[in-house]
Structures are given as C-alpha cells and as structure tokens.
Amino acid sequence: MFNILTEKHKPGKKLNPYSFHSSIDTSIIEVRKENILRAMEMDLSVADDYLLELITDYTRKCLSMAKLRACYSILADPRINPETSQLSLNNQHFNLSKIVASAMRKSSHLALFVGTCGEKLEKYSKQLMSEGHSLEGLIVDLVASELAEGVADYLHKKIEKEVSTEGMHVSNRYSPGYCNWPVSDQQKLFSLLGNNHCGVRLTASSLMIPIKSISGIIGIGPEVRFRGYACAKCDDAQCIYRNRK
C-alpha cells in the first residue's frame, strides 16, 4: 500500500499525486429500493408488488449492463481561508461554500475523486422512454444514479480504510454543485486529476459526461471527522445527500 504520509512535501514544490483507478464489480454495490422509491416521492410501505418487482427486475438488468469505474488522487497541503472559504491546492483556487470549507479546514490532505457507471444505462433509459415505457425508463435512470452514488460510497470507504492505518480520518464527501459549492469548480477539480478521471469528461458548462457520474473531494487528516450532513443549513431540496440512508 502506498503510504501518503511518507511523501515529503516542500512548500512551493508540486506534489506528484498518489492515484488510484479501477473497474468495480457490480456485486459489491448495493441498490436500495427505499432510495429508488424516495426519489419517486413514495414510501416503501405504500409501494405495490408490481412496482417492487419492476424495480427488482430493472435493477438486475442495470447491474448486468453497467460499467462501474472509480478513481481518485490524494494531494497534500490544502490551504483554506476560513474568512473567504477559498481553497488553494496545487496552484488551483476553489471557491468553496462555508459548509464545505468548514468540513475541510483541518485536512492535511485531500482526496479528489470521480466515479461513473458508464453511458449504457443513460442510453437504455432514453430508449425505454422513447418507446413509451416511461416508468421503466425512470426506474433505470434512478438505479443508474444509485449506482454512481454507490461507486462514491465504495471509494469513500476504501480511502477511509487505507488512511486509518496511519491514524488518519476522513471527512464527509462533497461535490461541486452541492452545498452551495459552485459547479464551475468542477473544471479545476478535473485539472488536478489530470488523466485520472475514468474517462469522464466535462462540458463547457461543467456537467459530466457520462451523466451518471459523480465527483468531489474528501478531507483527510488526524483531526478530521466524519459528521452528519448539515442539511438544515442548506436549502438544496434536490441534494443527493439529503436524508440519504
């Protein structure tokens, strides 16, 4: 295992990042019916057998089609200005929100990550909808979102396990576009990842292609702690982390 703490980082010297990238077996990713139904604004207790069977069937199909990939790089010495919530990392300057900056402020390292489930499920969802199968297409779209989030969960746990051997902890993960962090910072995040982005690319408006992808940062350090998401302080009702189980 690469030890992120043995790399001496001198001020003014660009640190070569530790990079990881891999394909992920879909069998290790859990797709929860409750999350699919919640996205449909429905509770498990009121879902009928037909809908539950439909979710089960299309989840199975999605798992057989998805091409899950994950990658991350770990960089040292993030500098956060608590007054402006600006992050400086390897000569890039991010305009974090107060929520994100507060979570990262004690980090000695940051993990920058990207995960994706590929393009097939997006195309499959559009195909179903074009054929008049709107419910089935919606289910595929929601399962794809769950898979992308599952890849991020996998990365989060992997990083936590690796750094724990050095007495380090991880923060919550945050993505550009959420918790009032401008989505335009996605461009800077990808620039620091270099070629280590699992084939995911950005549009001019900073949206990811394939769409069912997720990116972000995770704080690492001996004083960093994972805490519940501060949903009460954020007005983004569509946030992927809001009340997530």
N, C-alpha and C positions, 0 to 999 in steps of 0.2 A: 504494500500500500504506500502511496505517496504521502509523505508527511508534510503538510502545508506549513508547519511551523519551523522546519529546518532550513527553509529558504531565507537567506538574509536579504532584507530589502533596505536599500540605502535611499535616503531622500534624493529625489531628482533622477533616480535610475528607474527605468521602466522594468517592472517585474514580468518575466515570462509566466503566463498563467498556467496553472495546472488544469488540464482539460480532460473531460470525460465525455464519450459519446457511445451510444449503444442502441441496438434494437431491443425491444421489450416483448416478452411473451405475454400475450393477452390473458393467459390463465392466471396471472398474478394480479390482474386489475379487477376490482370489484365494481360492478354497476348495480347501484341500489335502486330498486323500484320506487322507494319513497322519494328519492331525489327527482326521478323522472316525473312522478305524479305531482310533486310540489311545483315543478316548472310548468305543469299543466294547470296549476292552481286547484289541485284536487288532493284530498287526503286518502290514504290507503284504506281507511275504514269504509269509504263510500264508493270505492272503485269496484266495478262488477267483474265477474270471472272472465268475460270476453276481453275486456281491456287488459287485464292482468296477463292473460295468455298471449295477447298480441304483443305486449311489452316483452314477455319472455322469449317469444319466437324471434322478434326482430333484434333483440339483444344478442341472441345466439348468432344470427346472420351477421350482425355488425362485428362481432368478435372474430368471425371467420374471415372477414374482409379487411379489417383494419391493419394498418402497418404502423405500429407504435414505435416511435423513436424518441430518445431523450438525450440531452447534452447539457453540460454546464462547465463553466470555468470559474476558478477561485482566484481572486485578486486581493492583494494586501493593501493596507493603509488607506482605507476610505476616510475622507475628511468631510465632516458635516458641520455646517454653520447653523447653530441652533436658532439664531435670530431670523435667518432668511430661508431655512430649510433646504439650502443648496448643498448637494453632494458633489465633491470633487474626487475623481477616481481616474488615475492614469491619463491626466490631461483632458478628461471629459467632465463637463459640468452639468449635473442633473438638477432640475427644479422640483424636488420632492415636495409633497404636501407635509403639513405639520404631523399628521398621523404617521406617515411613512418615515419621516426623518426621526421622530421620537423613537420608533421601533429599532432604527438602525444606529442610533447615536453612540452606543457603546461597542460597536463592532470593530474588531481588529482586521477582519477580512470580510469580503462579500462574495457570495456565490451568485453568478449570473446564469440563468438557465433558460432553455427553450425545450418544449415538448410538443409532440404532434401525433395525431392518429392518421395522417395522410389525407389524400384527396378523394379516395374511393367512396367514403361514406357521404361526403358532401354531394358527389355526383349521383349516388344512389338515392339520396333524399329528394333531390330535384327531379330525378326520373319518376319516382313514385308520385310526386305531386303533379307532374305534367300528365300522368296517366289517370289522374282523378282520385288517387289514393292519398288524400290529404292527411288523414290521421296516421297512416303508416309512415308517410314522409316526415311528419312531425316527430314521431317516435324515434326514427332513425337519426334525425337532427339532434334530438335531446340525448340519445345514447352516445352519439359522437362527442357531444360536449362533456358528458360524464367521463368518457374515455380520456379525453385530453386532460381533464382535471385529475383523473386517476394517474396519468403519467407524471403530473406535477407532484402528486402525493408520494409516488414512488421515489422521485428524485429527492424530495424533502427528507424522507426517512433514510435514504441512502447517505445523504450528506450528514445528517444528524448522527448516524451510526459511526461514520468514518471520523468525524471530528471529536466525538466523545472520548475516543482513546487518548486524546491529548488534553482532556479536561476542558474541552470547549463545548459551547451550547449553540443552538440555532434559534433565530427569531421566527416569527410568522413570515410567510412569504407575501410579497406584494407585486402587483403587475401594473405597468403603465396603463392609464385609463381608468384605474380604480382608486378609491380613497382619495379622490381629487388630485391624483398624480397625472400630469398631462400625458396623453398618449403619444405626443410628439417626441418624448424622451426615448421612445422605442428605437428610434434611429441611432441614438448614442449607445444604447444598450447593445444593439447588434454590432456596432462598430467595434466595441470592446471584445465581443465574442469572435471576431474575425471570421474564419471559415467554419467555426464550431457552432453551427446553428441548425444541424439536422436537415438541411435543405430547405428550411423555411425562409421565405423572402418577404420583404416589405414593399408595400405600395407607396406611392408618393405621400399618401395621407396617413402613413404609418400603420396601416392594417396588415395583418399577417396572412400570407398565402402558403399553405392551405389555411382556410378559415378556422378549422378546428385545431388550433394550436394555442399554446399558452407560453408566456414568457414572464420573467420577473427577476427579483432579487431576494436573497435570504441573507440576513446578518449572521455572522459567526464571531464568537469571542467568549472568553471566560466569564464575562459579566452579562452576556446577552441572555435573555429569557424568552421562551415562547409564551405568549399571553393570548387571551381571547380577543377576537377582532372587535374593535371599538365601533360597533355598528350604530350605537346610539349617538355617536358624534358625526356620523356620515349620513347624507341624505340620498345616497345612490340606492334606490329601491331595487335595481336590477343587478346589484353586485353579486358575483358568483360565490362570494364567501358569506353572504348574509344568511344567518341561521342554518348554515350548512351542517349536516351530520356526517 
